[in-house]
Amino acid sequence: MTAITVDAALLPRRSFQEVWVISLGHALTHWYPSTFYLLLPLIGKELGLSYSEIGAVLTCQYLAGAIANIPGGIFVDSVGRKSLLMAVSLFWIGFPYLMMGAAHAYWMILCCATLVGIGNNLWHPSAISWLANRFPQRKGLVMSIHSMGGNVGDAVAPLVAGALLGVLSWRDVVIVNVLPGILLAMFIMLYLGRKQSVDRDAGIADTAPSAISGLQRLRMFGALLKNRALITLAAGSAFRTMTQGALLTFLPLYLGRAMGYPPLWVGACMFALQAGGFIAAPIAGHLSDTIGRRQIIVSSMSMSAVVILLMIFAGGTGWFVLFVSLLGFFLFAVRAVLQAWVLDATPPAMGGSAIGLLFASQAFGQAVGPLSAGIVADHYGLMGAFYFLATTIVIANFLVFLTPSGLMKRG
């Protein structure tokens, strides 16, 4: 397996400005679905949906992403115009939510959710491989900053949506959400496109997709599937996102229905969950660059399982909300570290494909998680869904523990 790389000593010192711009775009890709988590109980109430039907909406979204992520990753590596692809992805994620604002039938909601899953698969292979190629010695840190962007979107969106729902209908909130994404998509396309042009004029390229034929790229992707580190990390990440997807789906339902919180307070609790991850992401990213990926991931996932069990025992009390914030600190800290570990074991020319494979497994976990937790909740009550979460995060931790650390490249 070959890769086209540039000697780190010959690379110019990159400005972190592009990291912040891409992270802002990442925030908006998370803003839309995070708003939707808060709107979903209202949609379910208006359409008279069961817990399983509510979970199935997100299952369609993530299942579509699971199917589209691998072709999307290969497509990103082949095309190479990552600034354009990021802009297209940002627009594609927002537009189906605009269509949901006019939907009055359950099947239309399912179709829009499917379109969101397809569009979302372009962002992460494009953005993460761009950042990894431009900051090869600081993968953990830049991945964590990018992840923080997602945490900002996840944290602020429910808070803003909860406040807007006090004065607007859920359909109006969906419409208001779309405008910032369209503007930022245009800015990213122009700003990053100029960066790529400057690098080409200077004779510097992160990767050269045209130098690799389609057949060679398929063979290289086949070799990725034999990479034990990549496969175990992808499987562990699938169970981690199964936990995450079910949590984000049923935590608002529990807070609203079991604890009687109004939308604003539900949004505040979801903000607390994501704020914990925002604080933890740069800490975990930096430590993973220095002491190793495995130690950070295993420790965080172990603590996530402990906190979920504490949430079960604290159900219906004020302690439950405190544990929600603590869970976010550990559960969301490892997203960037997993991405950095995957890219450590992947040639730069196949970074998009590797991230596509990782996010395909994550999308599969997110697809299965809400539906499975919904079935458990229908049979055993909402608290049963949290027992389901504790089980899936333990399985995720076990799979990451089995990942061969000797395959991780350092420095």
Number of C-alpha atoms within 10 A of each C-alpha: 12 11 15 15 14 16 6 12 7 8 14 10 10 10 10 10 9 16 21 16 18 23 25 20 27 24 24 27 27 23 26 25 23 26 26 22 23 28 22 21 22 17 19 16 11 10 12 13 16 14 22 18 18 23 25 22 23 29 28 25 26 33 25 24 31 26 18 22 33 25 16 27 28 24 18 27 26 21 12 20 17 24 25 17 22 27 24 20 23 27 24 22 28 27 22 22 25 20 17 21 16 14 14 12 10 16 11 14 21 19 16 21 27 21 21 25 27 22 25 28 28 30 28 25 31 28 24 24 30 22 19 22 19 22 21 18 14 17 28 32 23 26 29 28 22 27 28 29 27 25 30 22 26 29 28 23 28 31 23 16 25 25 16 17 17 12 10 13 13 22 18 15 21 24 17 12 20 20 13 12 23 17 13 19 22 16 16 23 18 14 13 20 15 13 12 17 13 13 13 12 9 9 8 15 18 21 20 16 18 11 12 17 11 13 9 13 19 14 12 19 18 11 11 21 13 10 13 15 23 27 20 19 24 26 19 29 29 28 27 28 27 29 30 22 27 26 22 17 25 24 21 25 22 20 22 17 13 13 15 13 16 13 24 19 18 23 27 20 23 29 25 24 27 30 22 22 29 25 17 21 30 23 15 27 29 20 17 24 19 11 10 19 25 21 13 20 23 19 13 21 25 17 18 26 24 14 22 24 17 16 22 17 13 15 17 15 11 10 13 19 20 15 20 23 20 21 27 25 24 26 28 30 30 29 21 28 30 26 27 29 25 21 26 23 19 23 17 25 25 28 27 33 30 31 30 29 29 28 28 28 29 28 29 25 28 28 29 26 32 31 25 19 29 26 20 20 19 15 11 11 13 21 19 17 27 24 17 20 24 18 15 22 28 21 18 25 23 15 19 22 17 14 18 14 14 8 14 19 11 12 9
